[in-house]
């Protein structure tokens, strides 16, 4: 899959301390997304699924805004200006902090025709002030680990990235099971290359 022009909403665990619990937390959050058909702002999440945690700093976005990210390859003049304005500070990068550290809903470029993407927050972040329909979901991206990389592409493992042991084969199988249960059919792709998951192990 070509990832140029895509947007990402990352689903991360914030309450769990073991790989299994992190996996269960993220799977539950994704199931809730599939169940309602939307990525929701926190005010709606808190009403419908009050047990779901949010990012410790999430309140800085308010309860009515959803954070999404774009990659550096797709940065816009606003992002370039952000870098210039903050060049003497530690730059917080939404793509590196979130998308490269979890599983993300990959949203297509038609999103910006339907929603107003406010240029707010940290570098490469956009904020949306209403629920985002999963009609715009093209894929689910994950960071391949040393265990799963062969199911994508031989070049799909970067040992420099944080180890994400919960993004394993069980996680992928469960995501596909949930897609069948809730009527979705999008590929699971490597965030590094866009290569789709292939259940047959590739020969080295």
N, C-alpha and C positions, 0 to 999 in steps of 0.2 A: 504494500500500500504506500502511496505517495503521501508523506506527512506534511509537505509544504502547504501552508495556508490553514492548518488545523489549529483548533483551540483545545485546551485540556482542563478538565475539572478533576482534581486528584482526590481519591478517597483514601484516607489514612487512618490508622489506629492511634488513639490518644489516651486510651484508658488501660491498655493491656501491657503486660510485661514479659510474656513468653511468645514464641513464634506461633504456637497453636492458638493462643488467645487473640493475638493480633490478626491471624487469618480469619478466625470466627467473627471478630468485630468488623473487619472490612467486608466480608461476605454478607453479613447482616445488613450493613449500610447499603451495599449494592442491591440486595434483594428489595430493600425499601424503595430504592430508586425505581427499580423495575416494576414494583407493585403499584406505585402511584403514577409512573410515566413521566416524572419531572425531576430535575435537579431543583431542590427547594432552597429558598433563603431560610436562615436559622429560625426566624419567627414561626414559619410553618413547620419546620422540623420539630421545634420544641412543642408545638401543639399536637402534631400527629405521632411523633416518635420521641417522647421526652427523655428516653433513656440513652439517646444517641449523644455522644460527646462531640465537641467542636475543638478547633485549634485553640491552644491557650491564649493566643493573641487575636483570636477571631473577632472579639468584640470591637477591635479597632475598625472593622468594616461595617459595624452596625449589625442589626438583626434583619435588615431588609435587603442586603446585597450579597450576591453570590460571587465568589472569586473564581476567575478562570485565568489561564496563562497561555502565552504563545511562546514559540521558540525564538532564539536569537536570530535565526535565519529569516524570521518573519517580522523582526522589529520594525517599528514605524518611527517617524520623526520624533514623536513624543518620547519614545524610549531612548533615542540618541540624546535628546535634550536632558532626560533624566540622568543619564550617565555623566554628561558634562556638568550638570548642576551639582551632582553628588560625588565628583571625582576625588574629593579629599576625604570622603567618608567610606566606611565599609558598605559596599553595595549589597543589598538583599535582593536576590534573584529568584523570582517566583518559579521559573522553569527548573532551575537547579535544586531549589529547596524542596519542591513538591513533586513535580512531574518525574524527575529522575530519582525519586525516593519512594515510589509507590505505584499503585494501579490508578489509571486515569480513564475517565470517559472522554473519548476523542470526538470532538464536535466539528462538523464541517463548516466551510467558509460561508455557507448560506446564513449562518447564525447572525452575521453582522447586518444582513438585510432585514431581519425580523426584529432584532433586539438592539437597544442602544448600549454599546460597550463603553462604559465610562473609563476614561484614562486616569485611573486613580490607583493608589496603593504603591507597591514596590515595583522595581524594574521587571518588565514583561508581564505585569498583572493588568487585568481588566476586571471591571465590576459590573454586574447586571442586577437591576433592581426589580426583577420579577422571576417567577419560576421559568426554567428553561426546559422546553419539551425534548424528550428523548427521540423525537422525530429527526433531530439533528445529529444523533449519535451515529458515527461511522464505524467505530471500533472501540475496543478496550485495550489500552496499552499497558504493558508491564515492563519492568526492568529484568531482562534475563539474568539468571544466576548461573553459576558453574554447572548446576544440575540440569537446568532447562535450556541452556543455550543451544544444544545440539538439535532441539526441536524447532528452532527458528533458523539459524544460520551460523556457520562456524565462527563468524566474526561478531556474533551477537553477545559476547561477554566482555565486559570491561571490569577487570579486577579492582580498578580504582574507585568504582562506585560502592556505596555502602552495601553491605551484605543484607539482602532481604530474603531470609530463609523461608518466610511464610508465602512468598510468591513461587510456590512449587507446583508440581504436577497435580496434586490434589486441588489446589486453588483453581487451576485452569479447568479441571474437570467439573468442579462445583460451579464455576461461572457459566460453563456451557450447559450444565443441568438447569441452572436458573433461567438461562435464556430460553430453553425449551419450555419450561414451566410458565413463563410469562410472555411468550410469543415474540421474542427478539431473535435476531439472527445476524450478528455482526462478528467479524473476526477478532481474535486476540492477537495483537501484534507486538513486536519488539519496538520499544521507544527509540532504540538506537538506530534501527535501519528501516522499520516499517514492515519487515518480513513477517508473514503470517505464521502462526503456530501450526505445525504439522505433526499429527499424532505418531507418524512413523519416524523413528529415530534416524537422523541423517548419518550416513556413513562418513567417517573422517578420511 
